[in-house]
């Protein structure tokens, strides 16, 4: 696994530190995680960073995995110092997506964990192969399941069909030039919609090499109201080709 590009564009360029997206790149162990913190949360930025860091360290999700993540979040706050209104917001919880990518090079596969509406797209070169957890732009209109710091709101995680709904394995061993794009929802919805309209943008996204190029694209599409104004993250990953050689950076 190689990271060919990773960058973000905040929803408000005047306040980049308020960006609630997070990503962690651990290519040495073949793992990458992206998270989009929900804006209506108490502190989704902290929660998103905790989830991504935990996934790259411990990708095997379990009841204790999420319990420990919530515990790590809770210890960072002193409720006694909060106003009653902040306590109420804290109790309602913080929410975030989790998109986890893990390569199994010996098997020629890539596992994708998708909780929420952050999107992974598998390309072969610039040709679309698959996307997960959504295939169509309309799916972004539904209310996604999100990991919450309020444990009572994570009941979906214990559902028997959790992994069948939120996990997918892509076989890439026969691909010529496998690439995975990881995107938060505004960019993901925009990309799928353009593809459905017969105007695929995969080559454009696969060609982004620096943050100014991503920023120019996002700001232009926001200006024309083609893309929602939201924190935007794009990570582009390449994998070994069928003959065992790594892809170049272009």
Secondary structure, DSSP 8 states (H G I E B T S, - for coil): -EEEEEEEE-S-GGGGGG--EEEEEEGGGTEEEEEEB-TTSSSHHHHHHHHHHHHHH--S--HHHHHHHHHHHHTT--GGGS-HHHHHHHHH--EE-EEEEEEETTTTEEEEEEESS-EEEEEETTEEEEEES-SSGGGGGS----EESSGGG-GGGGSTTHHHHHEEEEE-TT-SSEEEEEE-HHHHHHHHHHHHTT---HHHHHT--SHHHHHHHHHHHHHTTSS--S-EEEEEEE---TTS------
